[in-house]
Amino acid sequence: MRLHSVDVRELSPEIARAMGGQNALLTAGNRTGCNTMTIGWCQTGRLWNLPVCTVYVRPERHTYGFMEAQAYFTVSVLPAEARSVMQLCGSRSGRDVDKVKECGLTLCYGAGDAPFFDQAESVLVCRKLYVQDMDPSCIVAGQEKIGPFYGPAGGWHRIYTGEIVEAYAAK
Ligand SMILES: Cc1cc2nc3c(=O)[nH]c(=O)nc-3n(C[C@H](O)[C@H](O)[C@H](O)COP(=O)(O)O)c2cc1C
């Protein structure tokens, strides 16, 4: 593996910078099988005195089943040139295509056999700590920006906060 272990505090700014630009791949599974999808929403920080990462997954995603079944998930930021990978993993479902194979991604495994990708420039391996569904009734009055994300089809995101147990960087 060309990635090496780093202090998570080195990666937090990089992960934040990637969101909304390069974005990242959220992956869950194990050595038997896994699925990955593009995510644009993700935060890292500190909670319950632990380094944490929070991601948001709609229930209709194929990745959702893997997130539910596994104790770990990973967030891989790919280099900016990997635009076609991010495009495919954000538009096709693992129900229809083996995205890892299709994109030529190389699997590596971290804590709990959590899968991530050797092509990444930074990776977080997270152990699930706290899981909660977004609740539309919790939107603060007057915050009309949120509603348009949700139409008649599709569920509200499930929030997964994980303890960051390993961090890797390419440089
Ligand atoms: C830039 C971008 C960001 C995305 N961010 C998220 C996200 O944070 N949460 C989510 O549930 N879906 C997100 N998606 C949608 C999923 O990546 C997409 O539906 C994917 O095909 C799901 O794959 P799956 O069915 O194999 O899980 C995003 C898509 C793109 C293109």
The ligand as a MOL file (V3000), in Angstrom:
LIG
                    3D

  0  0  0     0  0            999 V3000
M  V30 BEGIN CTAB
M  V30 COUNTS 31 33 0 0 0
M  V30 BEGIN ATOM
M  V30 1 C -21.0200 14.9860 -5.7290 0
M  V30 2 C -21.9740 13.9850 -5.1310 0
M  V30 3 C -22.1520 13.9540 -3.7610 0
M  V30 4 C -23.0450 13.0360 -3.1730 0
M  V30 5 N -23.2000 13.0290 -1.8110 0
M  V30 6 C -24.0470 12.1320 -1.2370 0
M  V30 7 C -24.1950 12.0900 0.2020 0
M  V30 8 O -23.5130 12.7980 0.9690 0
M  V30 9 N -25.0980 11.2060 0.7010 0
M  V30 10 C -25.8580 10.3710 -0.0970 0
M  V30 11 O -26.6800 9.6050 0.4210 0
M  V30 12 N -25.7080 10.3960 -1.4650 0
M  V30 13 C -24.8150 11.2390 -2.0360 0
M  V30 14 N -24.6480 11.2420 -3.3960 0
M  V30 15 C -25.4130 10.2970 -4.2370 0
M  V30 16 C -24.7800 8.8850 -4.3080 0
M  V30 17 O -23.3710 8.9460 -4.4850 0
M  V30 18 C -25.3810 8.1070 -5.5100 0
M  V30 19 O -26.7770 8.0380 -5.3510 0
M  V30 20 C -24.7770 6.7310 -5.6860 0
M  V30 21 O -25.0660 6.2940 -6.9950 0
M  V30 22 C -25.2660 5.7310 -4.6610 0
M  V30 23 O -24.6610 4.5060 -4.9460 0
M  V30 24 P -25.1160 3.1440 -4.2590 0
M  V30 25 O -26.5560 2.8840 -4.6350 0
M  V30 26 O -24.1770 2.1090 -4.8530 0
M  V30 27 O -24.9350 3.3060 -2.7880 0
M  V30 28 C -23.7580 12.1340 -4.0000 0
M  V30 29 C -23.5600 12.1640 -5.3880 0
M  V30 30 C -22.6760 13.0640 -5.9550 0
M  V30 31 C -22.4600 13.0480 -7.4530 0
M  V30 END ATOM
M  V30 BEGIN BOND
M  V30 1 1 1 2
M  V30 2 1 2 3
M  V30 3 2 2 30
M  V30 4 2 3 4
M  V30 5 1 4 5
M  V30 6 1 4 28
M  V30 7 2 5 6
M  V30 8 1 6 7
M  V30 9 1 6 13
M  V30 10 2 7 8
M  V30 11 1 7 9
M  V30 12 1 9 10
M  V30 13 2 10 11
M  V30 14 1 10 12
M  V30 15 2 12 13
M  V30 16 1 13 14
M  V30 17 1 14 15
M  V30 18 1 14 28
M  V30 19 1 15 16
M  V30 20 1 16 17
M  V30 21 1 16 18
M  V30 22 1 18 19
M  V30 23 1 18 20
M  V30 24 1 20 21
M  V30 25 1 20 22
M  V30 26 1 22 23
M  V30 27 1 23 24
M  V30 28 2 24 25
M  V30 29 1 24 26
M  V30 30 1 24 27
M  V30 31 2 28 29
M  V30 32 1 29 30
M  V30 33 1 30 31
M  V30 END BOND
M  V30 END CTAB
M  END
